[in-house]
Amino acid sequence: MPAEKFQNKYRIGSKRASWHDYNGGEYFITICTKDKKHYFGEIVDG
């Protein structure tokens, strides 16, 4: 298991704000593709 192998040496804590409720709401997702190729459609009217 990774936890045993690295003994939690490389564990990074959560970057989430402790005061914010993350249940529900809206999210913005960024997807990066190799060579910035457009695989997911195109922008129409700005």
Biopython code that builds the backbone (N, CA, C, O; Angstrom):
import numpy as np
from Bio.PDB.StructureBuilder import StructureBuilder

atoms = [
    (1, "MET", "N", (0.840, -1.195, 0.000)),
    (1, "MET", "CA", (0.000, 0.000, 0.000)),
    (1, "MET", "C", (0.878, 1.249, 0.000)),
    (1, "MET", "O", (1.924, 1.269, 0.649)),
    (2, "PRO", "N", (0.464, 2.290, -0.720)),
    (2, "PRO", "CA", (1.256, 3.530, -0.769)),
    (2, "PRO", "C", (1.486, 4.165, 0.605)),
    (2, "PRO", "O", (2.565, 4.701, 0.856)),
    (3, "ALA", "N", (0.500, 4.115, 1.490)),
    (3, "ALA", "CA", (0.663, 4.724, 2.812)),
    (3, "ALA", "C", (1.801, 4.065, 3.582)),
    (3, "ALA", "O", (2.558, 4.735, 4.285)),
    (4, "GLU", "N", (1.915, 2.738, 3.441)),
    (4, "GLU", "CA", (2.997, 2.025, 4.115)),
    (4, "GLU", "C", (4.335, 2.289, 3.420)),
    (4, "GLU", "O", (5.368, 2.432, 4.073)),
    (5, "LYS", "N", (4.298, 2.350, 2.110)),
    (5, "LYS", "CA", (5.516, 2.530, 1.333)),
    (5, "LYS", "C", (6.161, 3.889, 1.607)),
    (5, "LYS", "O", (7.373, 3.973, 1.802)),
    (6, "PHE", "N", (5.363, 4.939, 1.620)),
    (6, "PHE", "CA", (5.908, 6.286, 1.802)),
    (6, "PHE", "C", (5.711, 6.826, 3.216)),
    (6, "PHE", "O", (6.151, 7.933, 3.527)),
    (7, "GLN", "N", (5.056, 6.051, 4.067)),
    (7, "GLN", "CA", (4.829, 6.405, 5.473)),
    (7, "GLN", "C", (4.243, 7.811, 5.627)),
    (7, "GLN", "O", (4.639, 8.556, 6.524)),
    (8, "ASN", "N", (3.291, 8.175, 4.743)),
    (8, "ASN", "CA", (2.627, 9.479, 4.724)),
    (8, "ASN", "C", (3.597, 10.650, 4.567)),
    (8, "ASN", "O", (3.237, 11.784, 4.884)),
    (9, "LYS", "N", (4.793, 10.407, 4.096)),
    (9, "LYS", "CA", (5.815, 11.439, 3.946)),
    (9, "LYS", "C", (5.422, 12.478, 2.902)),
    (9, "LYS", "O", (5.743, 13.657, 3.054)),
    (10, "TYR", "N", (4.727, 12.054, 1.839)),
    (10, "TYR", "CA", (4.403, 12.952, 0.741)),
    (10, "TYR", "C", (2.933, 13.354, 0.721)),
    (10, "TYR", "O", (2.432, 13.818, -0.303)),
    (11, "ARG", "N", (2.252, 13.185, 1.819)),
    (11, "ARG", "CA", (0.824, 13.495, 1.881)),
    (11, "ARG", "C", (0.611, 15.004, 1.929)),
    (11, "ARG", "O", (1.263, 15.709, 2.698)),
    (12, "ILE", "N", (-0.308, 15.488, 1.097)),
    (12, "ILE", "CA", (-0.626, 16.914, 1.043)),
    (12, "ILE", "C", (-2.017, 17.123, 1.630)),
    (12, "ILE", "O", (-2.958, 16.412, 1.277)),
    (13, "GLY", "N", (-2.140, 18.076, 2.504)),
    (13, "GLY", "CA", (-3.425, 18.363, 3.136)),
    (13, "GLY", "C", (-4.422, 18.967, 2.158)),
    (13, "GLY", "O", (-4.045, 19.399, 1.069)),
    (14, "SER", "N", (-5.672, 18.996, 2.537)),
    (14, "SER", "CA", (-6.734, 19.532, 1.695)),
    (14, "SER", "C", (-6.570, 21.032, 1.501)),
    (14, "SER", "O", (-6.206, 21.752, 2.431)),
    (15, "LYS", "N", (-6.844, 21.501, 0.275)),
    (15, "LYS", "CA", (-6.796, 22.928, -0.037)),
    (15, "LYS", "C", (-8.182, 23.555, 0.041)),
    (15, "LYS", "O", (-8.340, 24.737, -0.262)),
    (16, "ARG", "N", (-9.179, 22.789, 0.438)),
    (16, "ARG", "CA", (-10.537, 23.315, 0.545)),
    (16, "ARG", "C", (-10.658, 24.257, 1.734)),
    (16, "ARG", "O", (-10.045, 24.046, 2.780)),
    (17, "ALA", "N", (-11.463, 25.302, 1.553)),
    (17, "ALA", "CA", (-11.702, 26.261, 2.635)),
    (17, "ALA", "C", (-12.531, 25.593, 3.729)),
    (17, "ALA", "O", (-13.589, 25.033, 3.440)),
    (18, "SER", "N", (-12.082, 25.640, 4.946)),
    (18, "SER", "CA", (-12.789, 24.979, 6.051)),
    (18, "SER", "C", (-14.131, 25.642, 6.349)),
    (18, "SER", "O", (-15.015, 25.006, 6.923)),
    (19, "TRP", "N", (-14.299, 26.911, 5.968)),
    (19, "TRP", "CA", (-15.519, 27.663, 6.262)),
    (19, "TRP", "C", (-16.585, 27.516, 5.188)),
    (19, "TRP", "O", (-17.712, 27.969, 5.388)),
    (20, "HIS", "N", (-16.265, 26.893, 4.045)),
    (20, "HIS", "CA", (-17.214, 26.813, 2.922)),
    (20, "HIS", "C", (-17.925, 25.473, 2.892)),
    (20, "HIS", "O", (-17.323, 24.429, 3.143)),
    (21, "ASP", "N", (-19.240, 25.513, 2.575)),
    (21, "ASP", "CA", (-20.027, 24.293, 2.415)),
    (21, "ASP", "C", (-19.956, 23.866, 0.949)),
    (21, "ASP", "O", (-20.491, 24.564, 0.088)),
    (22, "TYR", "N", (-19.316, 22.749, 0.646)),
    (22, "TYR", "CA", (-19.114, 22.291, -0.719)),
    (22, "TYR", "C", (-20.261, 21.414, -1.232)),
    (22, "TYR", "O", (-20.158, 20.860, -2.326)),
    (23, "ASN", "N", (-21.337, 21.277, -0.479)),
    (23, "ASN", "CA", (-22.482, 20.480, -0.924)),
    (23, "ASN", "C", (-23.326, 21.294, -1.890)),
    (23, "ASN", "O", (-23.778, 22.387, -1.547)),
    (24, "GLY", "N", (-23.545, 20.771, -3.102)),
    (24, "GLY", "CA", (-24.345, 21.472, -4.099)),
    (24, "GLY", "C", (-23.585, 22.637, -4.706)),
    (24, "GLY", "O", (-22.362, 22.717, -4.593)),
    (25, "GLY", "N", (-24.311, 23.536, -5.346)),
    (25, "GLY", "CA", (-23.687, 24.720, -5.916)),
    (25, "GLY", "C", (-23.223, 24.501, -7.340)),
    (25, "GLY", "O", (-23.520, 23.477, -7.955)),
    (26, "GLU", "N", (-22.488, 25.478, -7.859)),
    (26, "GLU", "CA", (-21.996, 25.412, -9.222)),
    (26, "GLU", "C", (-20.484, 25.233, -9.213)),
    (26, "GLU", "O", (-19.797, 25.673, -8.291)),
    (27, "TYR", "N", (-19.987, 24.588, -10.241)),
    (27, "TYR", "CA", (-18.556, 24.346, -10.355)),
    (27, "TYR", "C", (-18.072, 24.786, -11.726)),
    (27, "TYR", "O", (-18.811, 24.694, -12.706)),
    (28, "PHE", "N", (-16.854, 25.255, -11.801)),
    (28, "PHE", "CA", (-16.191, 25.570, -13.058)),
    (28, "PHE", "C", (-15.063, 24.573, -13.219)),
    (28, "PHE", "O", (-14.209, 24.450, -12.341)),
    (29, "ILE", "N", (-15.052, 23.865, -14.327)),
    (29, "ILE", "CA", (-14.055, 22.824, -14.554)),
    (29, "ILE", "C", (-13.187, 23.214, -15.747)),
    (29, "ILE", "O", (-13.701, 23.611, -16.793)),
    (30, "THR", "N", (-11.886, 23.102, -15.588)),
    (30, "THR", "CA", (-10.947, 23.369, -16.661)),
    (30, "THR", "C", (-10.341, 22.047, -17.116)),
    (30, "THR", "O", (-9.860, 21.264, -16.297)),
    (31, "ILE", "N", (-10.366, 21.802, -18.409)),
    (31, "ILE", "CA", (-9.784, 20.588, -18.968)),
    (31, "ILE", "C", (-8.657, 20.995, -19.914)),
    (31, "ILE", "O", (-8.882, 21.753, -20.858)),
    (32, "CYS", "N", (-7.473, 20.505, -19.671)),
    (32, "CYS", "CA", (-6.329, 20.776, -20.534)),
    (32, "CYS", "C", (-6.083, 19.544, -21.403)),
    (32, "CYS", "O", (-6.068, 18.415, -20.913)),
    (33, "THR", "N", (-5.893, 19.779, -22.692)),
    (33, "THR", "CA", (-5.646, 18.670, -23.608)),
    (33, "THR", "C", (-4.239, 18.780, -24.203)),
    (33, "THR", "O", (-3.645, 19.858, -24.232)),
    (34, "LYS", "N", (-3.730, 17.667, -24.666)),
    (34, "LYS", "CA", (-2.398, 17.645, -25.257)),
    (34, "LYS", "C", (-2.346, 18.570, -26.471)),
    (34, "LYS", "O", (-3.225, 18.529, -27.332)),
    (35, "ASP", "N", (-1.331, 19.387, -26.529)),
    (35, "ASP", "CA", (-1.120, 20.343, -27.624)),
    (35, "ASP", "C", (-2.273, 21.334, -27.785)),
    (35, "ASP", "O", (-2.429, 21.931, -28.849)),
    (36, "LYS", "N", (-3.077, 21.512, -26.741)),
    (36, "LYS", "CA", (-4.222, 22.448, -26.731)),
    (36, "LYS", "C", (-5.202, 22.177, -27.868)),
    (36, "LYS", "O", (-5.792, 23.107, -28.418)),
    (37, "LYS", "N", (-5.375, 20.912, -28.217)),
    (37, "LYS", "CA", (-6.289, 20.538, -29.294)),
    (37, "LYS", "C", (-7.731, 20.672, -28.817)),
    (37, "LYS", "O", (-8.030, 20.443, -27.645)),
    (38, "HIS", "N", (-8.615, 21.043, -29.730)),
    (38, "HIS", "CA", (-10.027, 21.242, -29.420)),
    (38, "HIS", "C", (-10.797, 19.944, -29.699)),
    (38, "HIS", "O", (-11.145, 19.660, -30.845)),
    (39, "TYR", "N", (-11.056, 19.168, -28.659)),
    (39, "TYR", "CA", (-11.756, 17.900, -28.787)),
    (39, "TYR", "C", (-13.236, 18.017, -28.414)),
    (39, "TYR", "O", (-14.020, 17.129, -28.747)),
    (40, "PHE", "N", (-13.628, 19.078, -27.739)),
    (40, "PHE", "CA", (-14.941, 19.122, -27.097)),
    (40, "PHE", "C", (-15.890, 20.126, -27.735)),
    (40, "PHE", "O", (-16.786, 20.619, -27.050)),
    (41, "GLY", "N", (-15.733, 20.451, -29.012)),
    (41, "GLY", "CA", (-16.646, 21.369, -29.668)),
    (41, "GLY", "C", (-15.960, 22.692, -29.931)),
    (41, "GLY", "O", (-14.733, 22.793, -29.898)),
    (42, "GLU", "N", (-16.785, 23.726, -30.197)),
    (42, "GLU", "CA", (-16.239, 25.037, -30.508)),
    (42, "GLU", "C", (-17.072, 26.120, -29.851)),
    (42, "GLU", "O", (-18.222, 25.881, -29.482)),
    (43, "ILE", "N", (-16.512, 27.296, -29.702)),
    (43, "ILE", "CA", (-17.218, 28.431, -29.110)),
    (43, "ILE", "C", (-17.991, 29.138, -30.216)),
    (43, "ILE", "O", (-17.434, 29.464, -31.264)),
    (44, "VAL", "N", (-19.275, 29.373, -29.973)),
    (44, "VAL", "CA", (-20.130, 30.044, -30.942)),
    (44, "VAL", "C", (-20.657, 31.332, -30.320)),
    (44, "VAL", "O", (-21.115, 31.308, -29.178)),
    (45, "ASP", "N", (-20.607, 32.431, -31.020)),
    (45, "ASP", "CA", (-21.093, 33.730, -30.538)),
    (45, "ASP", "C", (-20.384, 34.185, -29.265)),
    (45, "ASP", "O", (-21.021, 34.709, -28.351)),
    (46, "GLY", "N", (-19.068, 33.986, -29.205)),
    (46, "GLY", "CA", (-18.273, 34.471, -28.083)),
    (46, "GLY", "C", (-18.369, 33.619, -26.874)),
    (46, "GLY", "O", (-17.745, 33.918, -25.856)),
]
sb = StructureBuilder()
sb.init_structure("model")
sb.init_model(0)
sb.init_chain("A")
sb.init_seg("    ")
for serial, (resi, resn, name, xyz) in enumerate(atoms, 1):
    if name == "N":
        sb.init_residue(resn, " ", resi, " ")
    sb.init_atom(name, np.array(xyz, "f"), 0.0, 1.0, " ", f" {name:<3s}", serial, name[0])
structure = sb.get_structure()
